[in-house]
Amino acid sequence: MKSTKFIKTPLAASVAMILTAGLGTMSAYAQDEQEKADNEIEVIEIKGIRGSMIRAMDMKRDATGVVDAISAEEMGKFPDTNLAESLQRITGVSVSRSNGEGSEITVRGFGPEFNLITLNGRQMPGTGYTRSYALENIAADGVSALEVAKSGQADVPSGGLGATVNIITTRPLNSPGEKFSSSIKAIHDSSNEAGDDVTPEFSAMYSNTYADDTFGFAVSFSHQERDFQQQNANIQGWQANVDLPTLDEGDYIDARPVDSDGNPTGNYFFPKDMNYSIADVERERTNGQVTLQYSPVENFTATVDYTASRAITGVNTVGWGIWNEFGSNINGYELDENGTAIYADISGNDGSFTASRGTTEVKARSIGLNLEWQINDEWEVEFDYHDSKNETDNGADDGLGSTGQIILGSDQLKSKVYDYRTGEIPHAYVNWNNGTTVLDPSEIDSNFSQFSYSPGESKVEQAQLHTTWFNERFEIPLVKVKFGAAHTKQTMGGFTAWSGLRGGPGFNPSFTEIFPDGMFTYNDTGDMLDQFSGGGSALEPNYYYTYSFEEALARQLAYLNEDLLGDNQYSIDPFYDGIDSESYVEEKTQSFYVNSLWEFEVANYFVQINAGLRYEETDVTSTVRQRVESQVNWVSASEWIMQYETGGTDNFYQEEGNYDIWLPNIDVKVEITDELVGRVSWGKTMARAPLGNLAGGRSLTGSPKPGARTGSQGNTNLLPFESTNLDLSLEYYYGEGSYASVGYFKKDVDNFIQTQITETTIDGLYDILNGPRYLEAVASVEARGEQATSDAVFNEMLALGYGNADGAIEPTSSDPLMVWNISQPQNTDSKSVDGFEVAVQHLFGESGFGLGVNATFVDGDVEFDVASLTQQAPLSGLSDSANFQAFYDKDGLSVKVTYAWRDSYLIGVGQSQGSSDAPPQFGDTYGQWDLSVNYDINENMTVFFEGINLNNETERGYGRYEEQFLFARQYGPRYTIGARYSF
């Protein structure tokens, strides 16, 4: 333990004077004597897990509203190395994961886009094309505390409908003197195969004050490297009510309910594809912060800080799988009682083997200035300004300058079989024309490659002025009034360049001769997804081919040139036909607020009331590049490509929108006894519409295959989500660091956003499918007694002379107009969410043992109705959650075991290859065990061990029903050993 001196501030003194005058409980003489006695109070700073939990509990108890917190155990040592993983320990908070790490948070059932992340009270820009902030990119070493405000506060920037999370970093003048902390870790990720088995992480932090504690300097730095592997099985989407052929009774099973005539009733669903992949990932994360503080006089402090982070992730992926189109090519199937295909035998299309490569860099920086001046005992002024930016670049691969995907395979097959009747992972194998289920290397052909580049930037400039008046004049229970204004400018935008499908595409003509057999390596599935039943060697197919991305690239560049293929030549240039889409959104918000704090007694109960009102006015401007579509060509049996007009016909389309909003709040806190605290909070909070939804203009998919002819259109006039909130809680603080609490919350949310999908035809965009030439080809194929698969029809149209010089089929005005499913967000009706939170934290005296348990139960009329094909506006992220923490911390040894559990939840609405009814994506139940052990060798040196995901938990997702498999992901446990030195 460490002893420090606490000098009572003028603010604390004035609050004490007000309370004394208002309640009349002390004489003026006694007050003066007490103030003198209180000028120096010794405070014991308790380190370790115990100290962290005590400080977090005190922050919760002292707050006027509903607030939870996490405090650093000591400088440079936060409870978890990842901020999102730390936040999930808080009641009502659960996390979504990226690459096996906590990334974004859901609070009380409200997903990442409903929660605001602030850094020292400053609104932070989102990561990528979103308002959500990816917390895995921020190291925890330089963080002193996290505050999660679940009820609204007028003096806090708006945007946190679920909660506002404030990341508090180190301030040297808050902890005077010289302090240093450094650590080094060795990380072993058990999933790693291609990278280093052990990767480093190191951090250092230094803080000092000078000139009688009037000048402070703090700097922190951290660097982490992590190599790991993600194994994945994936379906991109499910198609509802595709055409079913008339089959012999033994070729199908339909378990759906039947009507009075014995006919099956209800919807039915087939998978669009089935893919498997292994991704080897190398990730580096570097964080740094510099803080300067100057306090030339006692009541004035100037702070300048600069925070920067860089996360770079390189991924090399191999994959294999099948693609399905539906027509007259379903040979057999089995539907379960919900209409989900758990078995399907389908002809046509192809089987492929994929190699992908890409590197994404995320750079963030924030520079800020803060001036605090306590003018006198009555007035305090604070000015804060920051300029923060977050850049995402998926073209950080030096060799490509983009993200690339190479697909090789074959269309020489009889049929593909999808089977999900056993195990936790669907099986999908191909009956090849060679009479086996294994493709020979000599049969592997070029399908297509594609290269994309989509950088983006999000930026926030914000100036805030806060003025506080402390009531020194009037003998009323008013303690203080805080009022202020802010100007916030947020801009976000980027562009996408896409090469198109290069190198044919689609096996016609065939180029098997450019790939020697020795280029391909045969692999069995071995331990692939072996944590799932049906995975590993039991997987079907139980093999896959790998090949060198670089060799496949070089061979196609050399052979599939312009002389051979003309405009279809092989190219890695994502700008082959220019920029495909570009959009920018700018929001300017002016805000004003007033907040008041009242303290008094009612019938001997101490009452604290915080009441405030915030007004905001926001102007939105959207600027979008519009490309002019000319036609859709059918270029191979399974590939359709959008063509665009050339000659500078792109234009920028601009839309504007605006809204204003009033956000009142009132918090009532009553100290029923010295241990028992009751709270009632009422107020309004808001969350702005997703930035991507605000970008106006229309865009159509560049690869409009049958069943995937989609487009999107933004809506700049979307109103924000507005929530009227009620919180009730009872908190029992019965010992040092020990408390129990129960709370009820209810949120009534207006202006829910629903993505409405409309079937639309666009003049001039004709559809070859079901046109007169297409129907002629179908008739010719069927006249020969053959099955009219897409391959057969495409080849027949070429044989009939309907192809162009490049072997592609172009539409004509005799074809029908293509029907597009255009999605556009719209504000809809109101929704309600309510729930209960319970938490217990107990320290077992001086034994060193402690326990923390919490759970959240949420419900509402915001769930997705899986039985309905109508478009819906549910709440993503809604789920129950629970956390468990047990620890021992005494005599230099600390051991902590944690478990985080989240029930199944809605990830979002819409599947990338799902049908136009906007089907859902659900995440399955997830529970993870973690362990940390720390041992103090001496006062300055600590060694430690950490185990993450010790139970090797996996991730799984599904569609309307659990049988509608969407994804399964496997990572493996992660272990860390290290040492920390501090003084």
N, C-alpha and C positions, 0 to 999 in steps of 0.2 A: 504494500500500500504506500501511497505517496501523499504527503501533507502539503497543502497550498493555502494561501491566504486569500480570502474573498473580501474585497473592499466594496462596501455598500454603495450602489450608484445613486445619483440624484433621482432617477426614475423610481427605484425601489423606495427611497426615502419619501418621495412625494405621494406614492400610493399608500404608504403606511400612515402618513399624515391625514390623507383624505379619509381613510377608513376610521381613524381615531376620532377625527372631528365629527364625522357623520354618525358614529355610534355612541359617542360620548362615554366611552368606557375607560378613558385615562385622563388624568389631569395633564395640563401642559408641562408641568415640572417633571412628572413621571415619564412623559413622552420624550423630553429632551435627554433625560438620563438613560432611557432605553436606547435611544439613537446612538448615544456615545458608546454604550456597551456593545452595540451591534456593529460598530464601524469595522471591527475586525473579528471575523468568525472563522474558525478553523473548519475546513471541509476535508473529509477523508475521501480520496479518489480510489475507488475499488476497481482493479483491473480484472481481466479475464471474463469468462462467460457470465459469472455472477454479476460483476459490475455492469456489463452490457445490458443484462436483463433488468437490473435495478434502474438504470438510467432510462431505458425505454419505457418502463412502467411509470416513472415519474413524468416523462413527457406526455404520456397518455392521460395521467391523472390531472396534470396542470392545464391541459388544453381546454379551451372554452367549448369547442365542438367535438364531433366524433373523430378522433385521431388515434392512429396507431403508429408505432415507431420502432426502428431498429438502430441501436447505437454500436459504434465500433468498440471492440473489447479493449483496445488501446490504440495509440497512433500507429497507422500502417497495418492494422490487423482487423479486418472486417470479418464477421462470422462466416461468410462464404466468399469465394473468389469471383463469383458472378452475382451482380446486383439483382437480377431476376430471381435467381435461386434463393437469395436472401428474402426477397419480398414475398415469396410463396409461404414463408413461415408466419406471415401476418394473417389474422383472421379475415376470411372473405376473399383472399387473393390466391389465384391459381395462375400457372404460367403455361404458355405455349412454347414449344421447343423448336429450335433450328440446329441441325447438326448435333443433336444430342445434348444441347445446352439450353437452359432457360433463356428465352429471347424477349417475349412480350407478355404483358400481364392482363389478366381478366379480373375485375373487381366486382363482387356481388353479382356475377353473371353478365357483366358488361365488358365486352371484348376490348382489345387494344385501342381501336379507333375512338372509344368512348372515354379514355383516360388521358390525362395531361401529365407530361413529364416536365418538371422545371429543374433548373440547376441554380441553386441559391436564389430561388424565387423568380427565375427568368424562364420564360417559355422557350422550349427547345424545338428546333425544326425536326421533322420526321425523317426517317431513313427510307430512301427510295421514293417511289411515287405514292406516298402515304403520310398520314399524320402520326402514325405509330412510330415510336422510338425504339430501336433495337438495343436493348440493354446489354446484350452480350458483348458489345463493342467497347464497353466502359469497364475498366479495371476497378476493383473495389478498394485498392490500397489507399488512395487519396481521399476516400470518403469517410467523414466522421459520423454521419447519421443519415437515415432515411425517414422521412415523415410521410405518412399516408393519410390525407385529409378526406374523409368520406362524406362529410357534410360541407355545404357551400360556405365560402367566406367572401365577403364583398371586396376585401383588399387583395384577393388572390386572382391572378389572371384566369380568365374563363376557359372552358374547354374540357374540364374534368367532370363529365356527367356521372361516371362511375366513381372516380376518385382523382385527386391531384397528388402526384408523388413528387416530393421535393427532395432532391439530392443535395445534401449539405457537405461542402468540402472544408478542408482545414483552413482556419484563419489563425495566423501566428499570434496576433495580439489577444486572441481569446484564450491562449494557453502560453503565457510568457516563458521565456527561457530557451535554452538550447536543447533541441530534441532531435534524435536521429533514429531511423529504423530502416533496416534492409533485410531482404530475404532472398533466398535462392531455392528453386525447386527443380526436381527432376520428375517429369510426367511420363507415365507409361499408359498408353491407351491399348487395352487388350485386343481391340478390333483391328489394330494396324497391321497391314500386310506389305505395302509398298514403300512407306516412309521410314523414318527413324523410329526404332523401338522406344527410345528415350529422348524426349525433347525438353528444352530448358524453359524456365520462367524465372525472371528475376525482377526485383523492384527495390527502389530506395526512396526514402523520404527524409527531408531535412527541414527543420523549422527553427528560427532563432529570432530574438528581439534584441534591439540595440538602443543606445542613448536613453537609458532609463525607461525602457519599454515604450518608447514613442515611435520606433520604427521596427517593422516586422518583415521578415522574408521567409517564404516557404516554397519549396520545390519538391515535386514528386515525379517519379518516372517508373514505368513498368513495361516489360516486354514478355510476351508469352508466345511460344510455338507449340503447335499441337498437330500431330499426324494421326489420322484415323481412317476407318473405312465404314461406309454406310452400305448395307445390303438392302435391296428394295424390290418389292413386287408391286405392280401398279396397273390399274385400269383407269383410263382417262375419263370415261363416262359411260352412262347407261342410256340406251335408246328405248323409249316407250312405244309400245303398240306398233312395231314394225309389221310389214306384211308377212303373214304366215302362209306357207304353202299347204296344199292338201296332200297329206302323207298317209301311207298305209298305217293301220292301227299299231303295229308293232314298232314303228319308227319314232313314236313320240309318247310322252307321258305328260298329262296336264292335271295337276292336283288342285286347281282352283275350284271354288264352289261352283255348282251348276244351278241353272234355273229349272223351272218346272218342265221344260222340254229336254232337259239333260245337257244343255249347252253350257260350256264354261262361262263364267261371268267375271268381270273385273279387268283391271289393266294387267299388262305383262311387259317384261323388260329383258333386253338382251345387251351383253357387253359390247362396246365398240372395239375393244382391243384387249390384249393381255401382254404385259411386258415385265421383264425382270432386269435388274441392273446391279452392278457393283461399282461404287464410286470410291476412289481413293482420294482423300482430301488432305491438303497441307494448308494450315491456317496460321497466320501470324497476327498478333495484336500488340500495338504499341500505344501507350498513353503517356501524357505528360501534362503537368500543370505548374505554373509559376504564379505566386501571389505576393504582391507588395502592399504593405499597409503603412500609413503615416498618420500619427496622431500628435500634431504640434502642440495642441492644448487638450486639456482633459476631456472636453465635450465635443471634440471634432475628430473624425476618423475618415481618411480617404483610402480606398482599396482599389487596386488595379489587379486584375487577374486574367490569365490567358490559359485556356484549356484546349488541348488538341488530342486527337486520337486517329489512328490509322489501322484498319483491319484489312488484310488481304487474304483471300481464300482462293486457292487453286484446286481445280477438280479435274480428274481424269476418270472417265466413266466408260465401262463396257456394258452393253445391254443386248438383249435378244427378245423376240416376241412376235406377235401376230397382229394383223389389222383386219377388221370385219366391215364389209358393206353388206347391206341386206336388200334382197330382191327375190329372185327365184332360186336362190342358192342355199337355202337352209335344208339340209338333208335329214336332220333328226334333232330332237330336243327333249328336255325334261323341264317342266315348270313346277315350282313348289306352290304351296297354298297361297302365297302372296303374289304369284305370277312372275317370280324371278327365275330366269333361266339358270339352272345349276348344272346343266349339260347342254351342249350345242355342237352339232357337226355341220360345218359351213364350208362350202366350196368357194373358190376364187381368191383374188388378192394375192398375198405373198407372206413369206416368213423372212425375217431379217435379223442381221447382227449389226450392232451399232458401236461406234467409238466416238466419244465426245470429249472436248477439251475446252476449258474456259478458266479465266482468272478474273475475279471481281475484287475491286478495291473500294473501300468505303472510308472516306476522309471527313473528319469533322473538326471544326475549330470554333472557339467562342472567345471573344475578347470583351471584357466588361469593365465599367467604372462605377464605383459606388461611393457616394458622399453622405455621411451621417453627421448631422450637427444638432446637438441639443443646445438650443439658443439660451434657454434658461429653464427654470423649474416647470414652466408652463408649456413651452413650445419645443418641438423636435421636428426636424425636416430631414428627409432622406430623398436623394436623387439617385436613380440607377439607370444605366444605359448599357446595352450590349448589342453586339453584332455577331450572330452565330450562323454557321453554314454547315451543311451536310451534303457531301457529294458522293454519288455512286457511279462507278465506272466498270462495266462488265467487259471492257476491252483492254484489260491490263495485261493480257498475254502478249509478250513482246513479239512472238513469232507470228501471231494471227492478227492482233489488234481487234479481236472480236471473240465471240463464243461460237465454236464450230461443232458440227455434228455430221458424221459420215455414216451412211446407211448402205450396207451391202447385204445381199441375200438372193432370193430367187422366187419366181412365180411359177416354177415347175412343180406344182403340187396337185394332189387330188382333192384334199380337204384339210381343214384345221379343226381340231377338237378342243373345246373348252369344257373343263370338268371340275366342279366344286362340290362334289357329293361326299367327299371325305377330306379330313384335315382342315387346317386353318388358312391355307393358301391355295388358290385355284391352280390347277394344272392346265397347260395348253401345249399340245404337241401337234406336229404337222405330218400328214401322210403324204410323203413325197412321191413323185412319179417314178423314182428309182425303186419303189416297192418297199422302202423302209421308212422309219421315222427320223433318220439321220441324214442330213444333207452332206454330200461329198464335197470336199474342198474345190474340186474341179468345176462344180456347178455354181459356185458363188459368183454373183454378178453385181454390177453397179446398179443401185436403185437411185439414190440421190444424196446430195450433201447440201447443207445450208449453213449460213454464217450470219450472225446478227450482232448489232452493236446498238446499245440503248443506254447511254449515259443520262444521268439526271442530277438535279441540284435542288435542294430546299434551303431557304434562307429566312431568317427572322431578324429584323431590326426592331428594337423595342426600347422606348424611353418611359420610365415610370417616376412619378413624383408623389411622395407620401408626406403628409403633414399631420402631426399629432399634437393635439391640445390636451394638456393634463389639467384637470379641474382643481385649481388651487384657490378659487375665489368663492365658490358657492357651496353652502353646506347642504348639498343634495347627494344622493347615492351615485351620481355620475362620476366615474373614474377618469375616463378620457374619451375623446372623439378623434377619430382618425379619418382623414379624407384625402382624396388625391385624384390624379388623372394619369392616363397612359395613352401612348400612341404605339401601335404595333403594325408593322408591315411584314407580311409573310408572302414570299414568292416561291413558286415551285414549278419546275418544268423540265423538259427534256425531249429527246427525239429518238426515233427508232429507224435504223437502216437495216434492211434485210436483203440478202443476196438473191432471194428466190430459191427454188429447188434447182440446183445446178447438176449438170452431168447427165443429160438425157431428158427427163428422168424416167424411171419405171421399167427397166429391163427391155426396152424396145427402142432401138435395136439392142442386141446382147453384146456385152463386152467382157465375157468371162476370160478371154485370152490375156487381158492385161494384168490379171491377178494370178501369180503362180501358186501352186498348191502349198509350197513351203512358206508362204506368207501367213498362213493360218495355223493357229495352235488350238488343238482340241483340248477342252477342259471338262471334267465332270463337276457336278454341282456340289459334291463333297459336303462342306459345312455351310453352304449357302442357306441362309435363313433357317438354321437348324434349331433355333429357339421356338419355332412354330412347328406344330405337328403337321406332317406332310412336307416339311422342308428338307434340306440337306440332300442326301443321296436318294431319298424317296421322291424328290421333285420330278415332275414330268413336264417338259423335257429334262432329262438328267445330264445334259451336256450343253456346251456353248462354245463358240469359236471366238478367239481374240486375235487381234491383228494390230500392227503398228499404225497409229493415227498418221504419223509423219510419212510412212511408206505409202499408205493408201492415198494420201493427199498428193504426194509427188507423182505417183503413177497416173492418177487421173488428170492432174495438171498437164503432164507431158503428152497424154494420148487424146484426151477429150477436148481438143482445142477448137478454135473458131473455124479452121478449115474443114474439120469433120462435122461439127455440130452447129455452126452458125451462131445464132443468138442463144442457143442452149449450151454454149461452151462452158467448160468447167472454170469456175472462178471463186476465189476466196474473198472477193471484195464485197463487203456488206453494202457498199454504196453503188453496186452494179447498175441499178436503175435510179439512183438518187436516194433521198430521204423518204421513207415510206410514211411516217407520221411524225408530227411535232405539235406539242401543246404546252401552254403556259397558263398558270392561274396566279393572280395577284389578289391578295386580301389586305385591305387597309381598315383598321379598327381603331376608333376613338372611344375611350371609356372613361367614365367618371364614377366615383364611389364615395360613400360616407359610411362610417362604421362607428358604433359607440359601445362602450363597456360600462356596465352598471354593477355595483356590488352593494348588498344590504342584507339585513336580517329580517326574516318573517317568522314570528313565533319561535325564536331562538334557532332557526335554521339559516345557515349562511347561503345566500342566493347570489349567483352571478349570471348576468344576462348580457349576451353579445348580440346586438341588432345592427343590421346593415342593409344597404341598398346599392346595387351596381347597375349602371346603364351603359349599354354598348351600341354602337352604330358601325356597321360593316359594309364596305363597298367591295364588290367582287368583279374582276375583269378576267375574262377568258379569251385567249388567243390561240387558234388552232390552225395548223396547216391542212388545207383541203387538197387531196389528190383527185383527179378526175378519172374515174374508172371507164374503160372503153368496152371490154368484153372479157368473158371467162372461157379459156381454152381447155379442152380435154386433152392432156398431153401424154397420158399413159392410163392403163386400166384403172389405177387407183389414185391418180394425181390430176387435180384440176387447178389451174393457175390463173389468177387475176392479171389482166393486162391494163396498162394505164396509158392515157394520152401523153405524148411527149411534146417538147417544144415550149417549155416554160409555162405550162397551163396551171401549175400549182398556185394557190392563193392562200392568204391568211384571213381567216374568218374570226371576227371578234364579237363577243356578247358581254353584256354587263348585267349585274344584279345587285341588290342591296336589301338589307333588313336591319331592324333594331330590336332590342330586347331589354327588358327590365328583370333584374335578378335580386329579389329580396331574400333576406335570411334572418332567422332569429334562433339563438341557442340559449337554452336555460339550463343552468347547472345548479344543483342543490346538494349541499353537504348535509345529508340526513343525520349522520353521526360522524365521528372522527374517521371512521373506516368506510362508511357507506356513502356512495355518490350516485345521484340520479341525474339523468340528462334527458332533455327533450329538445330536438332540433327540427325546425321546419324551414324550408327555403326552396329556391329554384336554382338548378344548375343547367348547363347546356353543353352540347358537343356539336361542333360544326360538321357539315356534310363531308364525306371523304373527298379529298382534293381531286382525285381522278373523276369522280362523278360531276364535278363542277366544270370540267373542261367541255365546252360546247362543241358543236360540229359532229359529223358522222364519219365513221370509218368501217370498212368492210374487211373481212378476213381475206388474206392474200392467197389462201389455199382452200377454196370453197368446195370441198368434197360433198357428195350427197350425204345428208344428215348433219352436215357441219357448215351450212351456209348461214353464217352469223355476222352480225355487225353490232356496233354500239354507238350510242349518241348521248352526249352529256346534257346537263341541265344546270346552267349557271344560276338560275333563280331558285335553286333548292333552299329551303329554310333550314335552320339548325334544329337538331333534336332539343326539345325543351322538357325538362323533368321537374315535376313538383315532388319534393321529397319530405318524408317524415321519418325521424329516427327516435326511438325510445331505448334507453339503456339503463341498466343498474349494475354498478361496479362496487365490488367489496374488496377493499385493500386491508388485508388482515395481518400483514407482516412485511418485514423488509423484503422487497422483491417478490412478494406473494400477493396474488389477487385472483378473483373470479369475477366474470362478467357475463351478462346475457343481454342481448339487444334484439330489437325488432326494427326492420326498415321496410319502407314502402316507397316505390317510385312510380309515378304516373307520367308516362312519356308521350308527348305530342310530336307530330310531324315525323313519325317513323318513315323511313325511306324504303320503298319497294321498287325492285327492278321489274318493270313491265316489259314483256316481250311481245312485239307486234309483227305479224306476218305482213311483209311489204314487198311490192314489186317496184323496180326502178327502170324507168324508160331507157331502152337501149341495151340493157343487160339481159340477153337471151340465154335460155337453158337448153343445151343439147339433149339432156336427159328427157326422155318421153317425147322428143320432137319427132317429126315424120321420118327422118333418116335413122334415128335411133330405133324406132318401132319397126322399120324395115329390116334392120339388122337383127333384131330380136326374132322376127318371123323367119328369117333365113336360117338362123342358128337352130331354132326349134324344129324347123322343117326337116333338118338333118337328124333329128332325134337327140340333139345335144342339149345340155343345160345352159340357159342363157345367163351365164355369170358375167360380171363386168369385164373380165378378160376376154371372154368369147365375143361379147358385143363390140368391144373396142376394136379387136382384130378384124371383125367382120366389116365394120364401117371403113377401116383402112382398105380392106379388100374390095369394097364397093367403090373405092376411089374418093372417099370423103376426107382424106387427110391432106394437109398442106405439105410444102416441101420439106418441113422439119419433122414430118410424121405426127403432127398434132392435128386435132380436129377443132375447127373454129365454128362458132355459132352462126346462124343466119337468121334473117328476120322471119323466116317461116317457123322457127322454133318458138315455144312459149316463153314468156318472161320468167326469169328465175325468181323464185320465192325466197326472200330473206327473212330471217328471224332477227329483228332489230331490238336490242334491249336499251331501255332508257330509264334512269331513276326518276321516281316521282314521290313527293310527300303524300303520305296516306293518313290513316286514322291513328288513334291513340292506343297505347298498350300499357299494361301495368305489371310490375314485378314486386314481389314482397318476399321476405324471408327472415330467418332467425340466425343470429350469430352467438355462439357460446365459446368461452375461453377460460382456461384455468392455468395459472402459472404458480408454481409452488417451489420454494427453496426450503429444504429440510434442515432448518437451523444452521448450525456451524458444521454440519457433517460434510459439506461439499457437494451433496447430491441435490439435483433439481429436476423439475419436470415441467413441461409445457404442452398443453393439448388444446386444440381449437377445432371448431367445425362450423360450416356455414351451410344452411339449407335454404334453397331458393325455389320459387315457383312463380308462375305468371301466365298470362294469356298470350304469350309470345313464342310458343313452341311451334315447330313445323309439323303440319298435318301430312304425314307420309302417305296417307291413302288418297289424297287429293292431287290432281294434276293442274289445279289452278295456281296461278302465280301468287306468292305469299310474301309477307314482310315479317319474318320471325326475328328474334334476337339471337345473334350469334354469341357463343361463349357461355350461355346459361348452363350451369351445372352445380351440383353440390361439391364441396371440397372439405378436406380435413388435413390437419398437420399434427405430428407428434414429435416431441423433442425430449430426450432424457440425457442428463449429463452428470459428470463428477468433475469438480474443479476445486482442488485443495493441495497444498504443499507442493506446488510446482507441477502437478499433473492434472491435465484436463482431458476428459474423454466425452465426446458428444455423439449421440446417435439420433438421426432424424429420419422421419418418414413423411413423404408428401403424397397425398392421394387426391385424385380428381375423377369424378364420375364422367360418364360419356356426355358429350356436348356437341352442339351444332358448330362446325367450323365456319360454314358459310353456305350461301345459296348459289347454285350454278356449278356445273362440271365442265371442264374444258372441251370435252366431246360428248356432253350430255345432250339430251333432246330439248326442244324448245320450251318444255314445261318448267325449266329452271330447277332441276333436281337438287337435293341437298347433299352436303358432305358432313358426315358425323365423325368425330374422334372417339375412339373407344376409351374405356376406363384405363387410368394410368396410375401406378403407384411405385415410388422409387425410394430405396433405402440408401442413406449416405452415412459416412462415419468420419470423424476427425479425432486425432489423438495428438496432444501437445505435451512436451515435457521440458521444464526449465532446468537446464544444466546449471546455470547460475543466474544472477540477477539480470544479466544482459543477454544471455544466449538461450535460445529455445530450439529444440528439434521437433519435427512434427510429421505426421502421416495423415493422408486424406484418401478416402475411398468414395468414389462417386458411382451411383447406380450399381451398387453391390449385387443386387438381385437380377441384374442383366434384363431390366424391363424393356419391353419392345413397344413400338407404336403401331396402331392399326386404325384404319378408317374405312367407312362404308357409306352407302347411299341411303335410300329410303328404308331399307331393311338390312340387317346384319349380313344376309346372304348376298347383298349387292356389294361385293368387295370393291374397295377403291385403292387401298395401299396397306402395305406392311413394311415396317422399317426395323432394322436391327443394328445396334451400335456396339454394345459390350460395355463392361465396367471400365473405369478409369482410376488409376492410382497415382498418388503423388507423395514423394518424400522430400523433406527440405529442412532448412534451418533459418532462423530469424535472429538478427542481432539488433539490439536497440539500447539507447541510453537517453 
